[in-house]
Amino acid sequence: MNYYRQMDRGKIQFDFMVHRLERGHYDDEIESLGGVIYRMPPIRPGNYRLYFKKLAEFFGTHSEYRVVHSHINENSSFVLRAAKQAGIPCRIAHSHLSDLKLDLKFPFRVYAKAVMKDNPTRYFACSKNAGRWLFGKRIEKTDDLIVMNNAINLREFALDLSVREQVRDELQAGERLVIGHVGRFNEQKNHTFLIDIFQSIYRRNPNVLLVLVGAGHLELAVRRKVEKLGLSGNVAFLGVRSDISRLMQSMDLFLFPSLYEGLPVVLVEAQAAGLRCIASSAITREADLTGRVRFIGLQDSPDYWALAVLDSSYEHADTAEQLRESGYDSAQTAAWLASFYHSAWRPILNPR
């Protein structure tokens, strides 16, 4: 969405294929910008046959598309295979993860990776690790792998003290230390461990508030854990929000103990907001763009993490120029991406 908002939509228009039947958080904005949303069934091993049939039907009746840019990691192989069979010339697989958790779906995810083969014509990743994980060392060692930064709108994240004061008032934060986290409530984001860390922080300094932004299937379990530990008055569940840049103004530190990631956008956003970040060592070191990220192992105890949080400094820094020079300004990246689309196939004009 960061790039879509800044595209010259008179020349390039994005349409979206999503894998849910209900409306999503960005649907209104996409439609207001002229994009069309196509809904497909969820990708589940039990409905592969139906899903593959729907993909074939879709691309069979939508031959107007010249570029398909797929962001669903290993499952991009299915989308791009169908696009290839329909004769769509430019097919981009974009990796956003660097690992997979061992669970019941793991064999099916390995299968999806194996289907990738030469279905893409271009290989994108948010980091080298993410590219190696999805496409293998052969692609990594060639010029075929393009690392495309998870760039953001830097102006939105610049520190504004009046906004900081306003949001802290809304959160009733007062003079409390505000620790932030943004992410879906799923296994990958490791909220259970996050709450363990926060409990240890709270034991040492009760004048603290944890702000959790996001939703997901584990939210109820996390809420119950917070209640059971007697932390309800010190943990704010904000749900899905569209004002992440504003919320980050209120934070003093960003805590991110994920089990695995590619190069997470929220970690870039937290640095753009000038925050110090403490993240798990499972995240690529490429994510430290400003020297403000400290990595700690997931094998270390919650107490160790808590002491790192309490020993940290909490000043906000102006990191905009650092991030711009590192290629994380979405305006610059959107212009590059538009140029790439034109050159990868041929100049594209929005037919609508």
N, C-alpha and C positions, 0 to 999 in steps of 0.2 A: 504494500500500500504506500510505503514511503516514496517509491519510484513512480507509481501510478499517479499520485497526486501532482507530481512535478513534470510529468510527460507533456509534450506538446500534443494534445489529443486531437488536434486538427490533422496531424500526420500519422500518429500511431494510437490506436485504441486498444485497450485490454478488455477482453471478455474473460469470464471466470468459470471454470468447472469445479464444483464443490461436491463433497461426498457426504451430504446430509440433506434431509428433506425439509427440516425446519429453517427458518430465516436465521442468518448469522449476524454477528455484531457489526460487520462492515457493509451489509447488504444495502442499506439506505444510501450510504455514501457512494458506493459503487454505482448504483443506479442513477444517482444525481449527477455523476460525472460521465454518464453515457454508456457505462459498461453493462453487458448482458450477463446474467448468472444462469448457468445450466446446472441442474441438480442430478447427481448420480447416486445410486445406492452405496451404502458404506462398503469399504473393501474388507471383506471377511473371508476366511478360507471356505466357510460353508456356502458362500454365494459367488464363488469365482465364476462359475459358468454363466450366471445371470449378469455379473459385472462385465465380463468380457463381451458378451452379446450386446450389452448397452453401449460399450465403448465402440464396437464395430458399427452399430447403428448410428451413433453420433457422428463419427468421422465420415461415415458413408454419406451422410446428408449435409455435412458442413465442409465441403471441399474448398470453401472460400479462405480458410485460414492458411497462412503461409508460414507462420512460426507457432510452435507449441513449446512453451517454457514450463516445465513441470517441477514442482517444489515438494513432492511427497516422497522424497528419499528413495528407498528401495522400490516402492510401489510405482515410481515413475516408469519403471520398465514396462509395465502393462499399458500405460497410457501411450508411451512412445512407440511401442510395438504396433498398437492399433493405428496410430498416426502414420507410421511408416507404411503399413499395408494400404492406407488410404492415399498414399502419394504425397503427403505433406513434406515439403523439402527441408525445412529447418526445424530440428527437434532437439531441444536442450533439456538435459537432466541436471538438476541443481541439488547438490547434497548439502544438508544442513545439520547432519549428525556425524559423530565420529565413533559411535559404538552402538551396540544393541544389547538390551538387557536379556538375560536368559529367562524366558518364560514360555508358556505353552505355544505362543505364536512364533517362537524363534525359528523352527524349521521352515515355516512358511515365508518368513522374511529372508532366510538364506536362499530359498527357492526364487523369490522375487529378484534378489540380487543376481542370481545366475541367469535370469531371463534378460538382464540388461544388454549383454553382448554389444552388438553394433546398432541397436535400435536408436540411440541418440546420434546426432551428428555433431553435437558440441557437449563438452563436459564442464559444468560450473560447480564451484564449491565455495562455502563461506570461509574455509581455511584449508591448508594443505592436508591436515589430518582428516578432515571431512572428505576431501577428494580421494585420499588414499583408501579410506574405509569403503566408500561406495564403488569406486572404479578400479581399484587395485594399483599396484606399483607401476605397471606398464604405462598406464595413462599418466600417472603422476610424473614419471620421468620424461615425458614428452611435452611439447608445447601445446598439446591438446587440452590440458587442464588449465582452466581459467579460474583463478581465485578472485571472486567478486565480493568486495567488502560489504558487510551488513551496515550500510551507511544510514545516517539519520539526518533529520532537519536540525542542524546545530543551533539555529537561532531559537528554536522552541525551548531548548534546555538551558539557555543562559540564565545564570542566577538573577533572580528578581526578589529583593528582600521584602517588598510589599506582598508579593504572592506567597512567599514563604510564611509570612506572618498570618496571612489569611487562611492558608490551608491548615496550619498548625492550630488555629482557632477552631476550624471545622472539626478537626480530629480531637479537640480538647486535650492537646498534647502538653500545654503549659510549658514548664521548663524541663520536661522529661527528655531523656535521650531517646530519639526516634530511630529505630532500626527498620529498614525497609526490605521487602522481598516482592518481586513481581514474577508470576509464573503460574501455569496451570497446576491444579491440585492432582497430580498423577505421580506415579512411582519415581519417574525420572527426576522430579524436582526435589524429592527427599524432604518433604515437609515434616515428617516424623522426627528426623534427626534435627531439623531446624528448631522444632519446639524443644527438644532436649537441650540444645545450646541455649535457647532463650531462658529456659528454666534455670540453668546454671548462672546466666547473667543476672536474672532476677534475684536469685539468692544473695548475690553480692551487691547488687544495686537495684532496689525496688523502684527507683525513680526512672523507669524505662517503659517504652511503648514499642510493640512490634506491629508493623503495618503490613498486612498481607493483601496483595492485589491479585485477583484471578479467580477462577472457578474450576470445577472439575469433579470427577467422580469420588475423589478421596476427601473432599471438603468436609463432609459430615463427620467422618472419622477424626479429622484433625480438630474440628470444633469440639468433639467429645473429649479428646485428649486435653485440649486447653482447659476445658471446664473441670475435668477430673483433677488436673494439677493446680486448680485454683488460680489460673492466670487470666480468667475472662476479662477482668478489668484492665488488663495490660496488653491485650491483643485485639487489634482492630481488623475485622474481615471486611474488605471494601468491595468484593466481587469484581466483575469485569469492568474496567474503566477505559474511557477514551482519552483521559487527561493525564497520562503517565508523566509527561514532562512537568506538569503542574504539581502532581503528587510528590515527585522526587525533590522538588524545592523544599519540602517540609522535612526531608530525612537528614539524619546526621551520618549515617553509614549504611551501606548496602551489603546484605548478607546472602550468599548464594551457594549453598552446599550441594549442588546437583550431582547425581550419580554419573551422568555423562552429558555431553553437549557437543555441538559443533563449535561455532563461535557465537555465543548467545547475544542477540540484539540488545537485550535488557542490560547486559553488562557494558555494552558500548554506551547505552543511554545513561546509565548511572555515572559513568566517567564523564559524559558530556555535561551532566548536572554538577560536575565538580566533586562528586562524592568519593570518599575512600571506600574500597570494596574488599571484602574478604570472601574468597571463593574456594571451591574444592580443587584439589590438584588434578582431578579428573578432567578439568577444563584446560584446553590448550593454552600454553603461555602466550600464544599470539593474541590472546584476548587482553593482555595488559598493554594498552596503547598509550598510557600516560604515566606509568610508574606508580599508579595509585591502587594497584590490585595486589593483594597478598594472597598467595595460594597456600592452603593447608590440606593435609591428607585426610581422607575420610576415615582412615584407621585411627586417627587421633581422637581423643576423648572429647565429649561435649565441654568438659571443664577447660580443656586446652583451647578450644575455639572461643569459649566465653572470655577467657583471659586476654586473648588476642583482640577481641572486640573492645574490651574495657581498657586495654593499654593503647588503643589506637588514638590518633588525633582525629578531630571531626571538622576541621575547617573545610570550606568549599574553595575549590581552585578554578581559575579560568582555564579550561583545557581546549577551548574551541580551535585555536590555531594549531595545536598539536594534532588534534583529530583531523582537521582539514588537510594538513600536510601529509597525514598518513592515509588519506584517501577515504575518509569516512563522512564526507559532506554529501548528503543525498542529492543535492542539486547537481553537483559535478558528476556523480555516478549515474544519475538518470540520463544526463546528456550523453555519457559514454555508452549506456545501454541502448539508447535510441540509435546511436551511430552503429553499434554492433548489429542490431536487428537489420538495419538497412544494408550493411555490407555483407552480412551472412547469407542473405538471399539476394535481394536487389531492393532498390528504394521502394519503401512501402508507403502507400497513401491510404489513410482512413477512408473506406468507401462510404461511410455513413455521414 
